[in-house]
């Protein structure tokens, strides 16, 4: 996974860069198909705006943006938001082939109802 940290209107010190890279590496726990993570830090009138962009396979992109006075808190909030997006995406991806539509549930209910009738009685067809 490629991690890029850039700063607008200033440089990013080594401690902050290390913290960001550590949080970005942990994103692969939630979704292992992440190819790159870009983090952009911007300082605007005393507040730090952090934007994190995670790119995965099949052109899937996850974006989070947060601003706060403390840059470390801002990085943690952005990483937490991306983690939630990744968790939801992976859950949807895993469950996409399961029952979920109304027609599927009705068909399942009808097939269960047919099993309860005995096989000896004739069925009337409407």
Buried (B, 14 or more C-beta within 10 A) or exposed (E): BEBEBEBEEEEBEEEBBEBBBEBBEEBBEBBEBBEEBBBBBBBEEEEBBBBBBBBBEEEBEBBBBBBBEEBBEBBBBBBEBBBEBBEEBBEEEEEEEEEEEEEEEEEEEEEEEEEEEEEEEEEEEE
